């Protein structure tokens, strides 16, 4: 009552104004802090908020030795395809809907665990993290992960776009337990990320982090570094496997990259090709393989083997690059080989990842490189390509070797027969790879398969040894 009846005084009005200013400033500060710690698109916590929350949880767990927590690292499966094909506006709508689903299926009154909206974060893109601050059993984290997977798999029905049930979105989740899998923020995030990538390999699944996975991650980093150092060195070489006709005459060769360590041992392609794909190193490596094998083809042609065709594998990453047609033309012109003797092999999975885009890119390659041929490799592993096959500008189908090496199985026999019949009806040359026995060869000949490849005839060999085989002519 200091002012008494003087509430209309100048001093009172000034104090009231100051109080309003302070209140307004505090509201502004709270709003700015909210913006600093929350994702604008989804309103979930952002990376800075995760850092703060995780550090706080680690401090609490350090004091409460019997307490456990868990960190889930999520990455949406199939989101890039949605974003690329339907546009970023649709992608943003999907991300907001995913955020709502996470909030709805992780209610704080759940009996299994206690969680609040503040424990869900978006790191950027289609990556999310979830902090479970109270976990009684390791299985509880799995229950949460399964619930998330189930919720994300539900059809998306978004106003203005109709039913999006034809879009298959999933989620891969890496899980780390706190403090077992790390006692500091950096270790936990790294291990959760490692587990998530392992889940990604399985597809729409969850995986717990283990020390073995961490060792694999370290090995992968070392291999990536070795790959970079090997570029432009003699550690890389190209081997060739002959492709024969029914008379066992060599009509072509498939170029296959080989990488040797500094001790002279060979590193299997399945161990480093995926790393090269992920890091983008497949682009310089792929160009080197193309140019090296074309140079070898030129030498063989100069020595009288002008009928020979060269098959070179093209990865999904190479196909995605916008100038692949120009790269091929530059190499062919530089070396001086005829594109009519060149055949590009694209896996069925590669072209079916985005078939419409693949058709455009294949047409661009054939337009800019007259006479070049395209083969679909590993054919039969995907069921969805049959409808597109007549639209692909391809000349060959290569039956996946898993079907050929197991021809004794009735299902595989039916698949092989169907592919040969399909190829004939579309006027395509069918190539069987993975032939290991005379029985395989005889059966496929009788079914009117045209070209053959496999260990029965020859394993992949060096340029020098392939030259010797070409001089023999028949295998």
VENVENSUL-V238934 format. One record per residue. SS is DSSP state (hx for helix, st for strand, lp for the rest). PHI is phi in radians with two decimals (999 if undefined). PSI is psi in whole degrees, 0 to 359 (NA if undefined). Layout:
SS & PHI & PSI
SS & PHI & PSI
This chain:
lp & 999 & 26
lp & -1.02 & 321
lp & -1.48 & 341
lp & 0.94 & 235
lp & -1.51 & 9
lp & -1.77 & 34
lp & -1.16 & 344
lp & -1.63 & 5
lp & -1.23 & 163
hx & -1.11 & 320
hx & -1.13 & 321
hx & -1.14 & 316
hx & -1.12 & 322
hx & -1.15 & 318
hx & -1.13 & 319
hx & -1.10 & 320
hx & -1.11 & 319
hx & -1.13 & 320
hx & -1.10 & 316
hx & -1.08 & 319
hx & -1.11 & 318
hx & -1.12 & 315
hx & -1.07 & 317
hx & -1.14 & 320
hx & -1.14 & 320
hx & -1.13 & 321
hx & -1.10 & 318
hx & -1.11 & 318
hx & -1.13 & 318
hx & -1.11 & 320
hx & -1.15 & 317
hx & -1.14 & 321
hx & -1.15 & 321
hx & -1.06 & 313
hx & -1.10 & 324
hx & -1.22 & 334
hx & -1.96 & 6
st & -2.28 & 148
lp & -1.32 & 128
lp & -1.12 & 322
lp & -1.27 & 313
lp & -1.83 & 348
lp & 1.19 & 5
lp & -1.29 & 166
st & -1.07 & 151
lp & -1.78 & 189
hx & -1.05 & 319
hx & -1.10 & 321
hx & -1.17 & 322
hx & -1.07 & 314
hx & -0.99 & 313
hx & -1.12 & 314
hx & -1.16 & 319
hx & -1.17 & 318
hx & -1.08 & 320
hx & -1.13 & 317
hx & -1.11 & 318
hx & -1.10 & 322
hx & -1.12 & 317
hx & -1.14 & 318
hx & -1.18 & 328
hx & -1.12 & 326
hx & -1.44 & 327
lp & -1.86 & 88
lp & -1.11 & 339
lp & -1.62 & 2
lp & -1.55 & 146
lp & -2.23 & 152
st & -2.45 & 178
st & -2.60 & 151
st & -2.16 & 126
st & -1.90 & 130
st & -1.93 & 118
st & -1.95 & 141
st & -2.42 & 127
st & -1.23 & 138
st & -1.64 & 126
lp & 1.58 & 2
hx & -1.19 & 321
hx & -1.03 & 322
hx & -1.12 & 319
hx & -1.10 & 313
hx & -1.08 & 316
hx & -1.26 & 322
hx & -1.52 & 326
hx & -1.88 & 353
lp & 1.73 & 160
hx & -1.19 & 331
hx & -1.10 & 315
hx & -1.14 & 320
hx & -1.03 & 317
hx & -1.11 & 321
hx & -1.10 & 318
hx & -1.10 & 317
hx & -1.10 & 319
hx & -1.15 & 321
hx & -1.17 & 321
hx & -1.10 & 319
hx & -1.06 & 318
hx & -1.11 & 319
hx & -1.14 & 320
hx & -1.10 & 317
hx & -1.14 & 321
hx & -1.27 & 326
hx & -1.60 & 0
lp & -2.13 & 59
lp & -1.30 & 146
lp & -1.26 & 346
lp & -1.62 & 10
lp & -1.14 & 145
lp & -1.37 & 337
lp & -1.34 & 322
lp & -2.66 & 167
lp & -2.03 & 126
lp & -2.61 & 150
lp & -2.11 & 166
hx & -1.01 & 329
hx & -1.16 & 350
hx & -1.69 & 8
st & -1.98 & 132
st & -2.34 & 148
st & -1.93 & 121
st & -1.46 & 341
st & 2.35 & 156
lp & 0.99 & 230
lp & -1.93 & 29
st & -1.82 & 131
st & -2.25 & 156
st & -2.27 & 151
st & -2.30 & 130
st & -1.80 & 122
st & -1.82 & 99
lp & -1.32 & 343
lp & -2.32 & 109
lp & -2.23 & 126
lp & -1.51 & 320
lp & -2.33 & 154
hx & -1.04 & 325
hx & -1.06 & 333
hx & -1.06 & 320
hx & -1.12 & 323
hx & -1.15 & 322
hx & -1.07 & 317
hx & -1.07 & 314
hx & -1.07 & 316
hx & -1.11 & 322
hx & -1.14 & 319
hx & -1.11 & 313
hx & -1.02 & 314
hx & -1.08 & 319
hx & -1.22 & 318
hx & -1.19 & 330
hx & -1.25 & 343
lp & -1.10 & 144
lp & -1.00 & 144
lp & -1.62 & 122
st & -2.11 & 99
st & -1.96 & 130
lp & -0.95 & 134
lp & 1.60 & 348
lp & -2.12 & 0
st & 1.27 & 195
st & -1.43 & 128
lp & -1.79 & 33
lp & -1.14 & 343
lp & -1.40 & 351
lp & -1.61 & 122
lp & -1.72 & 98
lp & -1.78 & 134
st & -2.25 & 192
st & -2.64 & 137
st & -1.89 & 134
st & -2.23 & 126
st & -1.79 & 136
st & -2.14 & 131
st & -2.11 & 143
st & -1.68 & 141
st & -1.97 & 126
lp & -1.74 & 6
lp & -0.97 & 319
lp & -1.69 & 10
lp & 2.75 & 142
lp & -1.97 & 10
lp & -2.42 & 158
hx & -1.04 & 314
hx & -1.05 & 314
hx & -1.11 & 316
hx & -1.10 & 314
hx & -1.14 & 320
hx & -1.13 & 315
hx & -1.18 & 323
hx & -1.13 & 320
hx & -1.11 & 318
hx & -1.06 & 315
hx & -1.13 & 323
hx & -1.11 & 319
hx & -1.17 & 329
hx & -1.17 & 319
hx & -1.10 & 325
hx & -1.08 & 323
hx & -1.12 & 325
hx & -1.38 & 328
lp & 1.49 & 118
lp & 0.90 & 58
lp & -2.61 & 175
st & -2.16 & 149
st & -2.45 & 135
st & -1.48 & 146
lp & -1.27 & 142
lp & -2.36 & 163
hx & -1.08 & 326
hx & -1.05 & 320
hx & -1.16 & 324
hx & -1.13 & 319
hx & -1.10 & 323
hx & -1.13 & 321
hx & -1.13 & 318
hx & -1.10 & 317
hx & -1.07 & 321
hx & -1.13 & 317
hx & -1.08 & 318
hx & -1.14 & 321
hx & -1.18 & 322
hx & -1.07 & 317
hx & -1.13 & 320
hx & -1.13 & 322
hx & -1.05 & 315
hx & -1.06 & 316
hx & -1.20 & 334
hx & -1.40 & 343
lp & -1.01 & 129
lp & 1.40 & 8
lp & -1.94 & 177
lp & -1.44 & 4
lp & -1.17 & 335
st & -1.66 & 142
st & -2.57 & 164
st & -1.99 & 126
st & -1.84 & 164
st & -2.35 & 139
st & -2.04 & 127
st & -1.20 & 149
st & -2.07 & 125
st & -2.06 & 161
lp & -1.68 & 187
lp & -1.12 & 337
lp & -1.51 & 5
lp & 1.17 & 24
st & -1.53 & 140
st & -1.35 & 114
st & -1.80 & 338
st & -2.78 & 175
st & -2.42 & 147
st & -1.80 & 128
st & -1.44 & 130
st & -2.30 & 125
st & -1.30 & 144
st & -2.27 & 142
st & -2.24 & 124
st & -1.89 & 144
lp & -1.40 & 177
lp & -1.21 & 351
lp & -1.68 & 0
lp & 1.64 & 358
lp & -1.46 & 150
st & -1.55 & 134
st & -1.70 & 122
lp & -1.04 & 139
hx & -0.97 & 324
hx & -1.11 & 344
hx & -1.55 & 336
hx & -2.12 & 342
hx & -1.10 & 317
hx & -1.12 & 325
hx & -1.18 & 318
hx & -1.07 & 322
hx & -1.11 & 310
hx & -1.10 & 323
hx & -1.57 & 350
lp & 1.52 & 356
hx & -1.16 & 344
hx & -1.11 & 336
hx & -1.19 & 305
hx & -1.16 & 325
hx & -1.15 & 316
hx & -1.08 & 319
hx & -1.14 & 320
hx & -1.10 & 317
hx & -1.07 & 315
hx & -1.07 & 313
hx & -1.20 & 317
hx & -1.10 & 314
hx & -1.19 & 326
hx & -1.15 & 324
hx & -1.13 & 319
hx & -1.16 & 321
hx & -1.06 & 318
hx & -1.06 & 319
hx & -1.12 & 316
hx & -1.11 & 319
hx & -1.13 & 321
hx & -1.16 & 340
lp & -1.76 & 18
lp & 1.78 & 0
lp & -1.73 & 56
lp & -1.24 & 344
lp & -1.34 & 343
lp & -1.16 & 136
st & -1.93 & 150
st & -1.97 & 126
st & -1.82 & 126
st & -2.16 & 131
st & -1.34 & 134
lp & -2.02 & 125
lp & -1.43 & 167
hx & -1.05 & 320
hx & -1.13 & 321
hx & -1.16 & 320
hx & -1.12 & 327
hx & -1.20 & 331
lp & -1.12 & 135
lp & -1.17 & 340
lp & -1.96 & 28
hx & -1.04 & 319
hx & -1.02 & 318
hx & -1.19 & 321
hx & -1.05 & 314
hx & -1.08 & 315
hx & -1.08 & 319
hx & -1.07 & 315
hx & -1.13 & 313
hx & -1.06 & 316
hx & -1.17 & 322
hx & -1.13 & 316
hx & -1.45 & 325
lp & 1.59 & 33
lp & -1.77 & 161
lp & -1.51 & 128
hx & -1.11 & 340
hx & -1.14 & 341
hx & -1.67 & 5
st & -1.94 & 135
st & -2.27 & 127
st & -1.71 & 134
st & -1.89 & 120
st & -2.02 & 132
st & -1.22 & 153
hx & -1.04 & 320
hx & -1.07 & 320
hx & -1.06 & 311
hx & -1.32 & 335
hx & -1.53 & 354
lp & -1.08 & 321
lp & -2.64 & 81
hx & -1.03 & 320
hx & -1.11 & 316
hx & -1.15 & 320
hx & -1.08 & 320
hx & -1.06 & 314
hx & -1.05 & 316
hx & -1.21 & 321
hx & -1.14 & 319
hx & -1.11 & 322
hx & -1.12 & 320
hx & -1.13 & 315
hx & -1.22 & 328
hx & -1.18 & 319
hx & -1.55 & 356
lp & -2.42 & 82
lp & -0.98 & 131
lp & 1.56 & 349
lp & -1.18 & 148
st & -2.01 & 153
st & -2.21 & 133
st & -2.04 & 145
st & -1.65 & 114
st & -1.57 & 160
st & 0.94 & 38
st & -1.24 & 140
lp & 1.94 & 347
lp & -1.39 & 339
lp & -2.06 & 135
lp & -1.47 & 342
lp & -1.55 & 355
lp & -1.45 & 344
lp & -1.05 & 320
lp & -1.17 & 334
lp & -1.63 & 344
hx & -0.97 & 320
hx & -1.18 & 342
hx & -1.63 & 344
lp & -1.31 & 133
lp & -1.39 & 66
lp & -2.04 & 160
lp & -2.00 & 336
st & -2.27 & 150
st & -2.09 & 126
st & -1.83 & 114
st & -1.14 & 131
lp & -1.00 & 132
hx & -1.13 & 339
hx & -1.10 & 330
hx & -1.33 & 323
hx & -1.26 & 315
hx & -1.20 & 343
lp & -2.08 & 45
lp & -1.13 & 340
lp & -1.18 & 340
lp & -1.37 & 133
hx & -1.05 & 320
hx & -1.08 & 316
hx & -1.13 & 321
hx & -1.05 & 315
hx & -1.09 & 320
hx & -1.12 & 314
hx & -1.05 & 314
hx & -1.05 & 319
hx & -1.13 & 319
hx & -1.15 & 318
hx & -1.10 & 315
hx & -1.10 & 317
hx & -1.07 & 315
hx & -1.05 & 317
hx & -1.08 & 316
hx & -1.15 & 333
lp & -1.71 & 3
lp & 1.25 & 30
lp & -1.81 & 150
st & -1.46 & 126
st & -1.72 & 128
st & -1.99 & 131
st & -1.85 & 121
st & -1.95 & 163
lp & 1.50 & 20
lp & -1.34 & 121
lp & -2.06 & 344
lp & -2.31 & 160
hx & -1.11 & 329
hx & -1.12 & 318
hx & -1.02 & 311
hx & -1.09 & 314
hx & -1.09 & 313
hx & -1.05 & 313
hx & -1.18 & 325
hx & -1.08 & 315
hx & -1.13 & 333
lp & -1.53 & 6
lp & 1.31 & 27
lp & -1.21 & 145
lp & -1.71 & 319
st & -2.21 & 154
st & -2.45 & 149
st & -2.71 & 136
lp & 2.84 & 175
lp & -1.14 & 339
lp & -1.00 & 323
lp & -1.64 & 312
lp & -3.01 & 143
lp & -1.35 & 166
lp & -1.05 & 134
st & -2.28 & 167
lp & -1.20 & 169
hx & -0.99 & 316
hx & -1.11 & 315
hx & -1.24 & 327
hx & -1.16 & 324
hx & -1.06 & 320
hx & -1.12 & 319
hx & -1.14 & 323
hx & -1.11 & 324
hx & -1.20 & 330
hx & -1.24 & 318
lp & 1.57 & 313
st & -2.07 & 147
lp & -2.17 & NA
